[in-house]
Amino acid sequence: MSHERLFVLGSGFSSDIAGIPTLTALSKDLVSNYKSLPKHIEIFLDSVPRYLHSNVENLLSYLSMDLPWSEAVNSYLRKAAFLVLSRKIAELINSCEKKNEIPKEQLIKLISIWHDLESPVITFNYDTVVEQIVKERVRKKTIDSGVSDVKISRISELSKKSPLLIQNGITYLNIKAGFIEEITSERFKTFLEELEKTEEFQKLENKLKAAIKTHSSPRLLNQTINPWYLYHAPLVHLQARDGGSVLGGYKEELTFRYYKLHGSLNWYYSGLQEVSDEPIYCDPCLNPEDSKPYLKGLTNLLIPPVLDKNSFYKNHSLSIQWREAYESIRSPDLKEIYFVGYSFPPTDFIAKNLFASGLDGKAVKIYIVSKFINEDAKKDLLRSYLMALTQENISSIEGILRKNFNQNEIRVDNLTFDWSLSATRHEESSVSNLVSHLEKMNE
């Protein structure tokens, strides 16, 4: 895996780009929905320490852990509460995705950049905001080899002499010389016969061949991508439960790689305690209502940021994702990591270790792309990055922050931390700042 840039998404990304509340913000909604839960779960949650209810991540972490002093009956109740709350969180996030209009322009631009770069993208979010856009469309790349705009969805040989590019039965040919024509499928044969006789056709064919030869991924130039192919893990297609086909199965696609390290709303499992040999089902249709017949006995796979994820990561499909994410961080060509709306949860020791061990000895620039509501929030976030990714002790980190707080970057050992892309006003979007930055770099 050769790449110079890697992207990491936290809940602040989905909040900024799609108005989906962070899990912390969802806590209030969840608590207000306790009365809609099964009565025995509601009664049990009342016995849980009150401070945990203000943060869903902490609450899920507590419920998912085996407490050595706890009686067996309480262990089962905690597990049941964990599954019920996971399902409720999935419902709340799904509701937000449907209710909020996603501002597609910036997100499409960002996804198109990932797609062009074939970047690894690591996310700790459960939502499917990225998949929804990918499924709908990917930016139409342009080939500038004398042809100003060639829009394609696949390469198809329409005649023995000329491979042409088609999309939904319509071919768009746009030649700088001024030859512009739109042809429906009914006129294809006649048009080709006439076109092949012209000098313009020979010029066009040569330009297309040159463009295709020099392009690394002509198959994907204007192709909507099934979210199924983003996940680099051996997941099982949900419709395979009733003998349905796997729609082509798992395969490599020349696009960005999307590692969902904490699970996903459209991933499902049985909810059993031991999941090491269990298949993880994926629903690329992204519509729980349409998938209901296949979801019997399954629950959403949502993994909280706990100290010990062994109960989940004994599973082969999940561990592969973490392994590939680690390898993408260790890539010798990596120069920049963009952390978008992400902060290191205190309980997520494994996530901290993933980046700290992956970056060990590497000279990399860390872009912190977030939204600072006030100076205290800014200092807390910067402190969390320095504590997670450097070897400095807390007193040294406080000294570094005092000295560099009003600048836009800090250099510690081989790592440079840059927060110039972060938003400082409520109406400002850090994702928009990131897109503008990446577009300038790619000019």
C-alpha positions as CSV (number, residue, x, y, z in Angstrom):
1,M,0.0,0.0,0.0
2,S,1.8,3.1,-1.3
3,H,0.2,6.4,-0.2
4,E,1.4,9.8,1.1
5,R,-1.8,10.8,2.9
6,L,-4.0,9.1,5.4
7,F,-7.3,10.3,6.8
8,V,-8.8,9.6,10.2
9,L,-12.5,10.4,11.0
10,G,-14.1,11.0,14.3
11,S,-17.6,11.9,15.4
12,G,-16.8,15.6,14.8
13,F,-16.5,14.9,11.1
14,S,-20.1,13.5,10.8
15,S,-21.4,16.3,13.1
16,D,-19.7,19.0,10.9
17,I,-20.6,17.5,7.5
18,A,-24.1,16.1,8.2
19,G,-25.3,17.5,11.5
20,I,-25.2,14.1,13.2
21,P,-24.7,14.6,16.9
22,T,-21.6,13.1,18.5
23,L,-22.2,10.2,20.8
24,T,-21.8,12.5,23.8
25,A,-24.5,14.7,22.4
26,L,-26.7,11.7,21.7
27,S,-26.5,10.8,25.4
28,K,-29.3,13.1,26.4
29,D,-31.6,11.7,23.7
30,L,-30.7,8.2,24.8
31,V,-31.5,8.9,28.5
32,S,-34.8,10.4,27.5
33,N,-35.6,7.2,25.6
34,Y,-35.0,4.9,28.6
35,K,-38.7,4.5,29.2
36,S,-39.1,3.1,25.7
37,L,-36.7,0.2,26.6
38,P,-37.8,-3.1,28.0
39,K,-38.8,-2.6,31.7
40,H,-36.1,-4.9,33.1
41,I,-33.4,-3.0,31.1
42,E,-34.7,0.4,32.3
43,I,-34.7,-0.8,36.0
44,F,-31.2,-2.2,35.6
45,L,-29.9,1.0,34.0
46,D,-31.2,2.9,37.0
47,S,-28.6,1.0,39.1
48,V,-25.7,2.0,36.9
49,P,-23.6,4.8,38.3
50,R,-25.2,8.1,37.3
51,Y,-22.0,9.7,35.9
52,L,-21.9,7.2,33.1
53,H,-25.3,8.3,31.7
54,S,-23.8,11.6,30.5
55,N,-21.5,9.9,28.0
56,V,-22.8,7.1,25.8
57,E,-19.3,5.8,25.0
58,N,-18.4,5.5,28.7
59,L,-21.8,3.8,29.4
60,L,-21.3,1.2,26.5
61,S,-17.8,0.6,27.7
62,Y,-19.0,-0.1,31.2
63,L,-21.8,-2.4,30.0
64,S,-19.5,-4.4,27.7
65,M,-16.8,-5.2,30.3
66,D,-16.6,-8.2,32.5
67,L,-16.4,-6.9,36.0
68,P,-14.6,-9.5,38.3
69,W,-16.7,-8.5,41.3
70,S,-20.0,-8.7,39.6
71,E,-22.5,-11.6,40.0
72,A,-23.3,-13.7,37.0
73,V,-26.9,-12.4,36.8
74,N,-25.7,-8.8,36.6
75,S,-23.1,-9.7,34.0
76,Y,-26.0,-11.0,31.8
77,L,-28.0,-7.9,32.5
78,R,-25.1,-5.7,31.5
79,K,-24.7,-7.6,28.2
80,A,-28.5,-7.4,27.5
81,A,-28.4,-3.7,28.3
82,F,-25.4,-3.2,26.0
83,L,-27.3,-4.9,23.1
84,V,-30.5,-3.0,23.6
85,L,-28.7,0.4,23.9
86,S,-26.6,-0.4,20.8
87,R,-29.8,-1.0,18.8
88,K,-31.3,2.2,20.2
89,I,-28.2,4.2,19.3
90,A,-28.4,2.7,15.7
91,E,-32.0,3.9,15.5
92,L,-31.2,7.4,16.7
93,I,-28.3,7.8,14.2
94,N,-30.4,6.3,11.4
95,S,-33.1,8.8,12.3
96,C,-30.5,11.7,12.1
97,E,-29.2,10.5,8.7
98,K,-32.8,10.5,7.3
99,K,-33.8,13.8,8.9
100,N,-30.8,15.9,8.1
101,E,-30.0,17.0,4.6
102,I,-26.4,16.2,3.9
103,P,-24.6,19.1,2.3
104,K,-23.3,17.0,-0.5
105,E,-21.1,19.4,-2.4
106,Q,-18.2,19.4,0.1
107,L,-18.5,15.8,1.0
108,I,-18.5,14.7,-2.7
109,K,-15.4,16.8,-3.3
110,L,-13.6,15.2,-0.3
111,I,-14.6,11.7,-1.3
112,S,-13.5,12.4,-4.8
113,I,-10.1,13.4,-3.5
114,W,-9.9,10.2,-1.5
115,H,-11.0,8.3,-4.6
116,D,-8.4,9.9,-6.8
117,L,-5.6,9.3,-4.3
118,E,-6.8,5.8,-3.4
119,S,-6.2,6.9,0.2
120,P,-6.7,4.8,3.3
121,V,-9.5,6.3,5.5
122,I,-9.8,5.2,9.1
123,T,-13.0,5.9,10.8
124,F,-14.3,5.4,14.4
125,N,-17.8,6.4,13.4
126,Y,-20.8,4.1,13.3
127,D,-22.8,6.2,10.7
128,T,-23.0,5.5,7.0
129,V,-22.8,9.2,5.8
130,V,-19.8,8.4,3.5
131,E,-21.3,5.2,2.2
132,Q,-24.6,7.0,1.3
133,I,-22.7,9.5,-0.9
134,V,-20.4,6.8,-2.4
135,K,-23.4,4.7,-3.3
136,E,-25.1,7.7,-5.0
137,R,-22.2,9.1,-6.9
138,V,-18.5,9.6,-7.1
139,R,-17.1,12.7,-8.8
140,K,-16.7,12.3,-12.6
141,K,-13.1,12.5,-13.3
142,T,-11.9,14.2,-16.4
143,I,-9.2,13.1,-18.8
144,D,-7.2,16.0,-20.1
145,S,-5.3,14.5,-23.0
146,G,-6.7,16.8,-25.7
147,V,-10.2,15.6,-24.7
148,S,-11.7,18.2,-22.4
149,D,-14.3,16.0,-20.7
150,V,-15.0,12.3,-21.2
151,K,-17.7,11.0,-18.8
152,I,-17.7,7.3,-18.4
153,S,-19.0,4.5,-16.1
154,R,-17.3,1.6,-17.8
155,I,-15.1,0.7,-20.8
156,S,-17.0,-1.3,-23.3
157,E,-16.1,-2.4,-26.8
158,L,-18.9,-1.2,-29.0
159,S,-17.2,-2.4,-32.2
160,K,-14.2,-4.4,-33.1
161,K,-12.3,-1.3,-34.2
162,S,-13.1,1.1,-31.3
163,P,-13.4,0.8,-27.6
164,L,-15.7,3.6,-26.6
165,L,-16.9,4.8,-23.2
166,I,-20.6,4.6,-22.3
167,Q,-22.9,5.6,-19.5
168,N,-26.5,4.3,-19.2
169,G,-26.9,3.9,-22.9
170,I,-25.7,7.4,-23.7
171,T,-22.3,8.3,-24.9
172,Y,-20.9,11.8,-24.4
173,L,-18.1,12.8,-26.6
174,N,-16.6,16.3,-26.1
175,I,-13.6,17.2,-28.3
176,K,-11.7,20.4,-27.9
177,A,-11.8,20.9,-31.7
178,G,-15.5,21.5,-31.3
179,F,-17.1,18.2,-32.1
180,I,-19.8,17.6,-29.6
181,E,-22.5,14.9,-29.9
182,E,-24.9,13.1,-27.7
183,I,-26.0,9.7,-29.0
184,T,-28.8,7.5,-27.6
185,S,-28.5,3.8,-27.8
186,E,-31.0,3.6,-30.8
187,R,-28.7,5.8,-32.9
188,F,-25.5,4.1,-31.9
189,K,-24.9,1.8,-34.8
190,T,-25.7,4.3,-37.5
191,F,-23.6,7.0,-35.8
192,L,-20.6,4.7,-35.4
193,E,-20.7,3.7,-39.1
194,E,-20.6,7.4,-40.0
195,L,-18.2,8.4,-37.3
196,E,-15.6,5.8,-38.2
197,K,-15.3,7.3,-41.7
198,T,-14.3,10.7,-40.3
199,E,-10.9,12.1,-39.4
200,E,-12.3,13.3,-36.1
201,F,-13.0,9.7,-35.1
202,Q,-9.4,8.7,-35.6
203,K,-8.2,11.6,-33.5
204,L,-10.7,10.9,-30.8
205,E,-9.9,7.2,-30.7
206,N,-6.2,7.9,-30.4
207,K,-6.8,10.4,-27.6
208,L,-9.0,8.0,-25.7
209,K,-6.5,5.2,-26.1
210,A,-3.7,7.4,-24.8
211,A,-5.8,8.6,-21.9
212,I,-6.8,5.0,-20.9
213,K,-3.2,3.8,-21.3
214,T,-1.8,6.5,-19.0
215,H,-4.6,6.3,-16.4
216,S,-4.1,4.0,-13.5
217,S,-7.8,3.2,-13.1
218,P,-10.0,3.8,-16.2
219,R,-12.7,1.5,-14.8
220,L,-13.5,3.9,-12.1
221,L,-13.4,7.3,-13.8
222,N,-17.2,7.9,-13.5
223,Q,-18.5,4.9,-11.6
224,T,-20.7,4.8,-8.6
225,I,-19.1,2.4,-6.1
226,N,-21.0,-0.2,-4.1
227,P,-20.1,0.5,-0.5
228,W,-19.4,-3.3,-0.2
229,Y,-16.0,-2.8,-1.9
230,L,-14.8,0.0,0.5
231,Y,-14.5,-2.4,3.4
232,H,-11.2,-4.3,3.3
233,A,-12.5,-7.2,5.4
234,P,-14.1,-10.6,4.6
235,L,-17.6,-9.6,5.5
236,V,-20.7,-11.7,4.5
237,H,-23.3,-10.1,2.3
238,L,-26.5,-9.9,4.3
239,Q,-28.7,-11.4,1.5
240,A,-26.5,-14.5,1.6
241,R,-28.4,-15.6,4.7
242,D,-31.2,-16.9,2.6
243,G,-29.0,-18.3,-0.2
244,G,-28.9,-15.1,-2.2
245,S,-25.8,-14.2,-4.2
246,V,-23.0,-12.1,-2.8
247,L,-23.3,-9.6,-5.7
248,G,-19.8,-10.3,-7.0
249,G,-18.3,-11.0,-3.6
250,Y,-15.4,-9.2,-2.0
251,K,-12.9,-7.9,-4.4
252,E,-10.2,-5.2,-4.7
253,E,-11.4,-1.9,-6.2
254,L,-9.0,1.0,-7.1
255,T,-10.6,3.5,-4.8
256,F,-10.1,4.7,-1.3
257,R,-9.9,2.0,1.5
258,Y,-12.4,2.6,4.3
259,Y,-11.6,1.0,7.6
260,K,-14.5,1.1,10.1
261,L,-12.7,0.1,13.3
262,H,-15.6,0.5,15.7
263,G,-18.1,-1.3,13.5
264,S,-21.0,0.2,11.5
265,L,-24.7,0.7,11.4
266,N,-24.9,-1.6,8.4
267,W,-22.9,-4.4,9.9
268,Y,-24.7,-7.1,11.9
269,Y,-23.9,-10.0,14.2
270,S,-25.8,-12.3,16.6
271,G,-24.9,-10.4,19.7
272,L,-23.5,-13.5,21.4
273,Q,-20.7,-13.1,23.9
274,E,-18.2,-15.2,21.9
275,V,-17.9,-13.9,18.3
276,S,-14.5,-15.2,17.3
277,D,-15.8,-17.6,14.6
278,E,-18.9,-15.7,13.8
279,P,-19.5,-14.2,10.4
280,I,-20.1,-10.4,10.3
281,Y,-22.9,-9.5,7.9
282,C,-22.8,-6.3,5.8
283,D,-25.8,-4.6,4.2
284,P,-24.5,-2.5,1.3
285,C,-28.1,-1.5,0.5
286,L,-28.0,0.8,3.6
287,N,-31.7,0.6,4.2
288,P,-32.7,-1.3,7.4
289,E,-36.4,-1.3,6.3
290,D,-35.7,-3.0,3.0
291,S,-33.4,-5.5,4.8
292,K,-35.7,-6.5,7.6
293,P,-36.3,-10.1,6.2
294,Y,-32.6,-10.7,6.5
295,L,-32.1,-9.2,9.9
296,K,-33.9,-11.8,12.1
297,G,-31.7,-12.7,15.1
298,L,-29.1,-10.1,14.3
299,T,-28.2,-6.8,15.9
300,N,-26.0,-3.8,14.9
301,L,-22.3,-4.3,15.4
302,L,-21.2,-1.2,17.4
303,I,-17.9,-1.5,19.3
304,P,-17.4,1.0,22.1
305,P,-14.0,2.6,22.8
306,V,-13.1,0.3,25.7
307,L,-9.7,-0.6,27.2
308,D,-10.2,-4.3,26.2
309,K,-11.8,-5.2,22.9
310,N,-10.7,-8.8,23.0
311,S,-14.3,-10.1,23.0
312,F,-14.8,-8.4,19.6
313,Y,-11.3,-8.5,18.0
314,K,-10.9,-12.2,18.3
315,N,-13.2,-12.1,15.3
316,H,-11.2,-12.6,12.1
317,S,-13.1,-10.1,9.9
318,L,-12.6,-7.3,12.5
319,S,-9.0,-8.0,13.3
320,I,-8.1,-7.9,9.6
321,Q,-9.4,-4.3,9.4
322,W,-7.2,-3.2,12.3
323,R,-4.2,-5.0,10.8
324,E,-4.6,-3.2,7.5
325,A,-5.2,0.1,9.2
326,Y,-1.9,-0.4,11.1
327,E,0.0,-1.2,7.9
328,S,-1.4,1.9,6.2
329,I,0.1,4.0,9.1
330,R,3.4,2.2,8.8
331,S,3.6,2.8,5.0
332,P,7.1,4.1,4.2
333,D,5.7,6.7,1.9
334,L,3.3,8.2,4.4
335,K,3.9,11.9,4.9
336,E,0.7,13.4,6.3
337,I,-2.2,12.2,8.5
338,Y,-5.4,14.3,8.7
339,F,-7.4,13.7,11.9
340,V,-10.8,15.1,11.1
341,G,-13.2,15.7,14.1
342,Y,-11.3,13.1,16.1
343,S,-10.2,13.2,19.8
344,F,-8.6,10.3,21.6
345,P,-11.1,8.8,24.1
346,P,-9.4,8.2,27.5
347,T,-10.7,4.6,27.5
348,D,-9.6,3.7,24.0
349,F,-6.1,2.4,24.8
350,I,-6.0,0.3,21.6
351,A,-6.7,3.2,19.3
352,K,-4.0,5.2,21.0
353,N,-1.5,2.3,20.7
354,L,-2.5,1.8,17.0
355,F,-1.3,5.3,16.1
356,A,1.6,5.6,18.6
357,S,3.2,2.3,17.6
358,G,2.4,2.9,13.9
359,L,4.1,6.3,13.9
360,D,7.1,5.2,16.0
361,G,10.2,6.5,14.4
362,K,8.4,8.1,11.5
363,A,8.6,11.7,10.4
364,V,5.0,12.7,9.7
365,K,2.9,15.9,9.7
366,I,-0.3,15.5,11.8
367,Y,-3.1,17.8,10.7
368,I,-5.7,18.3,13.4
369,V,-8.9,19.3,11.6
370,S,-11.5,20.1,14.2
371,K,-13.6,22.9,15.6
372,F,-12.4,24.9,18.6
373,I,-15.3,26.4,20.5
374,N,-13.0,28.1,23.0
375,E,-9.4,28.2,24.1
376,D,-9.9,25.6,26.8
377,A,-11.3,23.1,24.2
378,K,-8.4,23.8,21.9
379,K,-5.9,23.2,24.7
380,D,-7.6,20.0,25.8
381,L,-7.6,18.6,22.2
382,L,-4.0,19.5,21.6
383,R,-3.0,18.0,24.9
384,S,-4.8,14.7,24.1
385,Y,-2.8,14.4,20.8
386,L,0.5,15.1,22.4
387,M,-0.2,12.6,25.2
388,A,-1.3,9.9,22.8
389,L,1.3,10.2,20.1
390,T,4.5,11.5,21.8
391,Q,6.7,10.2,24.5
392,E,6.6,13.4,26.5
393,N,5.4,13.4,30.1
394,I,2.5,15.6,31.2
395,S,4.7,18.4,32.6
396,S,6.7,18.6,29.4
397,I,3.5,18.7,27.3
398,E,2.1,21.6,29.4
399,G,5.3,23.5,28.8
400,I,5.1,22.9,25.0
401,L,1.5,24.1,25.0
402,R,2.3,27.3,26.9
403,K,5.1,28.1,24.5
404,N,3.4,27.3,21.2
405,F,-0.3,27.7,22.0
406,N,-0.8,30.8,19.9
407,Q,1.0,29.4,16.8
408,N,-0.5,27.1,14.2
409,E,1.9,24.1,14.6
410,I,4.1,22.3,17.1
411,R,7.1,20.1,16.3
412,V,7.8,17.3,18.8
413,D,10.5,14.8,17.9
414,N,9.8,13.6,14.3
415,L,6.1,14.7,14.4
416,T,4.7,18.1,13.4
417,F,1.2,18.9,14.7
418,D,-0.6,21.5,12.6
419,W,-4.1,22.8,13.5
420,S,-4.3,25.7,10.9
421,L,-7.2,23.9,9.2
422,S,-9.4,23.8,12.3
423,A,-12.5,26.0,12.5
424,T,-12.7,28.7,15.2
425,R,-16.2,30.1,14.6
426,H,-19.5,28.2,14.9
427,E,-20.5,29.1,11.3
428,E,-17.1,27.9,9.9
429,S,-16.7,24.3,8.7
430,S,-13.4,22.5,9.3
431,V,-14.3,20.0,6.5
432,S,-14.6,22.9,4.0
433,N,-11.2,24.2,5.2
434,L,-9.7,20.7,4.6
435,V,-11.3,20.4,1.1
436,S,-9.9,23.8,0.1
437,H,-6.4,22.8,1.4
438,L,-6.4,19.5,-0.5
439,E,-7.7,21.1,-3.7
440,K,-4.8,23.6,-3.6
441,M,-2.3,20.9,-3.0
442,N,-3.6,18.9,-6.0
443,E,-3.6,21.8,-8.4
